[in-house]
Amino acid sequence: MLILLSSLSCFAANKEEPHYLELLDKCLYIEYGTARMEVYIKNKVIRYYEMESYRKGEKLRMEFSAPATEKGRKMLSNETNLWMYLPRTSKVIKLPLKQSFMGSDASNRDLMRIAYKKDYTILKKTAKGNTIIELELKAKDTSVSYNSMILTVDTQTMTPIKQEMYSLSRKLIKTMTFEKSVKVDGIYMPSIYIITDELRKNTTTKLVYSQLKRKNDKPIEFFTLASIRR
Amino acid sequence: MKSFIKLAIRNVKRNLHSTLLNGVGLTLSVIVLLLIFSLSRGIEEQIVSRSIKFETGALALNFDKTTMSHKNEFGDTLLKKVVSVLKSNPEIGDYSYRICPKKSLLYLENNTQSIHLIGIQEKELPILSNQLKILSGEATFGKKSKGILISNGIADAYHLKIKDECNIMLQTVDGSINLNNFSITGIFRYTSQMNKENVYMNYNEAKSLYNTNLPSRILLNIKDLQQTELLKINLFNQLKHKECLSSKPYQCDGYTISSYTDQVGMAKTLSKFNRYGMLSIATFLILISFIGFWSMQLENIHSRSKEIGTLLSLGFSRLSVKSIFLYESILISLFYFIIGAVIALILIVGINLHEGIYLGDNASFAFGSSIVNPLLNENDLFLTFIMIICYPLLATLISLHTLNKKKIIQLLKRN
């Protein structure tokens, strides 16, 4: 009888317990969006970029439209590689994923890859209020960039509020803050990302997304190296 | 012949003015040549010896990332096997472990600097302090081994000093980001663009930061450098598995064996380039000196035409008269070579006592090192001697050619 009750309660718990990581992956997954990225040092914008991004599964393509010096530049990434097309020289170069994204506080991997479920397991969940939960995540593999993360999630909208990224030695490397949730095709997602490098003072990067869509109609050929050369 | 030599000695003493002028030129040539030879040889020797002693070892075993990862269950076994093989080879003097992650970053408050991080064992610290001049602080990693040694290039660029704190971030052997806090315990003077970005830390700290099970490299020092290539082959044969399928030489099962010649090739090329570059300058100067000597000998012969005419009219043959002048030239060359060599030796010893010549931070681009210690060799001394004897002799010979068609009467009539 006791065994039956406990298994029932487990079943009940499993049924109610949301798959946070899977939901977060879905929340942040968009197939089209325009973004303006601003890099701040001591609260002054030192550089900005405007871009369109297209996604299909693990493939992501970005096209820069501003400033004029960057217009026409394109980036293409899959799970493990990143390429950039330079229109002035008509050349495609390979970039490391760990490199800073266009000189910002975010790395290429931070922005290109959405894989909470694939990369992390939940070690601990802590309720921080009625609708806020804090998840302590641990990387499944030592090849994942951030060995651990603390993710604060709004359980009402199932959107992330804050993400703290830690190194292998448990030192805080970066903080990503998510703001202004918008509903896109019935699922909420943050439209403003603020990335702070915790090691360098007075520097932040702000990404503001708009015109977000969950689906795009681009064919698979659109996400190939040949297509970004055109 | 003895009488000609006596005549030559007497003439040298009598024509002191022209002898002295020629002599000064010869002395300067000797000094310049010896300095050039010794500097270029010194550059080559110290680049190679510094590299061998500290940077590359005579031989090195380099492990790849996959082998170094904690995921590699056979890492410990491999290391034990390597160590036992090393210990069983009596030719190997000593070995040391290094951690050399690629692309590390030094994080400062408002800046980042890419660095070459090198984790070294405590036993190597005395060698490090011999190889690199410590400008401030000490060649230690502090009580808790959380110290780092940086170059004055980085220290000056970011206004860093002893006890300043900074973070070092890198990608671990598996790809994850790792970071830790360190304090500066020593600042060394960098000697080339290659070691300007070197940052040295404790081996175990580096190993922990890089999250690795094995060292990146094991440096081996060999008692007799001539045996390097042979030992390389032997080591490879002792270490490789029977199933080793790699087609690349000295590479198998997650490691590569390299010798110092594989790695200092660039430095040797650079120093040889320096040597030939300096030699071409020296050759040009010798040419100028030759032309000067030649014109002075012509003038000397012209002014002594009566003397020559007298000797010829007394029955001396043209050949014997010429030989007097040639003996004079050899005597002058010999005498001033000795003076020049002594001065050059004093200069070289003085420079070495002064710890070498500091050519400036950017000199390493051209010379492979910012500090140069001249090194004189008996071959260079002999070569200089031959050059100093030969070119005045040649100049004299060419000048004497003008006597061939001159009649005795013409020589006696000249003023």
Interface residues (C-beta under 8 A of the other chain):
Chain A: K98 A139 D141 T142 S143 V144 S145 Y146 N147 S167 L168 S169 K171 I173 L199 R200 K201 N202
Chain B: S69 H70 K71 Y107 E109 N110 N111 T112 N167 M169 Q171 T172 D174 G175 S176 I177 N178 L179 N180 N181 S208 L209 N211
